[in-house]
Amino acid sequence: MNVSLEWSNEQDVYEITDPFISKLKQLLEITAEMEGLESGEVDLTFVDDETIHRLNKEYRGIDRPTDVLSFAMRENLDDDLDIVFEEESPSEMLGDIIISVPTALAQSEEYGHSAERELGFLFVHGLLHLLGYDHDGEDQEKVMFSKQESVLLQAGLTR
């Protein structure tokens, strides 16, 4: 399995540590194995509420901050596009996940679990969106949330 995580930190309210990044990589590997994904790359960015608010408004037309945004590269497009890359990438770009750290911290307090667990949950949630899952209907929500819990439990991120 060749899955990779590229990440950047554009916020200063919570320290993103190497052990936490290792945990996120573990979550990525567990999800990839569960989904039969042999390769892929995910770009993750930690941001503040102002940044995610702007992105949410610009890309989704929703004028408020949110906890996580996902921008999938694998979505089916109505028109066929030919995208030419200068370099061949060893794995497919799955997409971008953007997490608002202040919102995640507030939610972790509200739900009574660790910041690491909430950030991990949001990462897996975003990752499943990149892989085509959604929670528009009750049945879809049950499937997606069941998968999220399974991944988090396997990684030891319990409530």
N, C-alpha and C positions, 0 to 999 in steps of 0.2 A: 504494500500500500504506500502510495506516494502523495500524501496530503500535506499541505503546508499552510502556515499562518503568517501573514505579514501584518504588522500592527504599528500604530502610531498613537501618541498621546498628545491631545491638544487641550487638556484641562489641567487644573492644578489643585483640585479639592481632595483628591484621593491618589495615593501613591500606587502606581502600577509596578509590582515587583516581579522579578524573574520567576520566583516560585508560582505566582499567580498566572503568568504567561504559560508556564509549563502545564498548569491545570487546564487552561483553555486549549492547549494543544492536545491534551488527553481527551477533552470533550470532543474536539474535532475528530480525533482518531476513532473514538467509540461510535460517534454518529456515522462516520464514513463506513465503518465495518458493518454497522446495523443496516445501512442503506445499500451495501454492496458497491460502494464508490471506491474505485481503485486509485484514482488520482484527482487532484484538484487543489486550487489555491484560493484562499479567502483573505481579503484585506479587511482589517478591523481597525476602526478609529474610535478612540474615547474622546468625547467632546463635552462642552458645557451646555446648559439649557438654551442659551441664546443661539448657539450654532445649530442645534437640532431643531429649534423653533423655525429658524430661517429655512433650513432644508425641508422641513415638513410642509411649510407654506409653499415653497418653490416647486417641489416635486409632487406633493399630494393635494395641494390646495387647502390644507388644514392649518389655520392660523393659531397654533398653540404648540408648545413643546410636547414631545412624546418620549418614551423610554428607549425605543430602538427602531431603527430604519434599516431595511434591507433593499439592496439594489442588485437583482439577479442578472447575471450575464447569460443564463441558459434559457430565459423566457422565450416562448414562441413569438415571433414577430409576424405581422401581417405581410410585410414585404420582405423578400429575400435580400439580405445585405451581404456584400462581399467585404470582409474585413481582412486586411492584409497586415501582418505584423513583420517588422524588420527581422526579429529573431524568433526562432521556434521556441516556445515555452515547453518545458518538460511535462507540465500538467495544465489542465484546463482551468481557466479563471472562472470560478463559480460566481463571484460577485463581491460586493462591499457590504459590510455591516457597520453601522454607526450607533454607538451607545452613549446616551446622556448619563454621565456619572452622577451629577447631582440628583436627577430623577431616580436613578437606581438606588442611591443611598437612602432617599426618602422612602422608597417602596420597601427596602429591606427593613427599615424601622417599623413601618406600618404593618408588614407581614410577620415581624418578629423573628427574622433570621439574619444571617450574616450578609455583609456587603458582598463577599466573595460568592455566596450562593446566588444572590440576586443578579450579579453581573454574569455569572455562569449561566443562569437561566436565560437571561436576555440574549447571550451569545448563541446558545443552542436554539432558542426561538428564532432568531435571525437566520441561523444556518439552515434550519428546516424550511424557512421561507425561500432561501436560495435554492433549495433542492425541490421546490415546487409545492410544498405543503401550504395549506391555508386554514383559516378557522372561520370562514364565512357562515357555514351552517353548523348545526349541532353535531352531526356525524363527523364532519371534517375536524371540528374542534376536539372531539373526543380522541380521534386518531392522533392529531398533532400533540395534544397535551399529554397523552399516554407515552408517546415517544420521548418527549422532553423529560418527563419524570424518570423514565427508564435510563436515559443517558446520565442524568444527574445522580441517580442512585448508584449506578455503576462506578461513577467517579468519586463517590463519597460526599457529594454536596447535598446533604439532607437539610430539611427545615429545622 
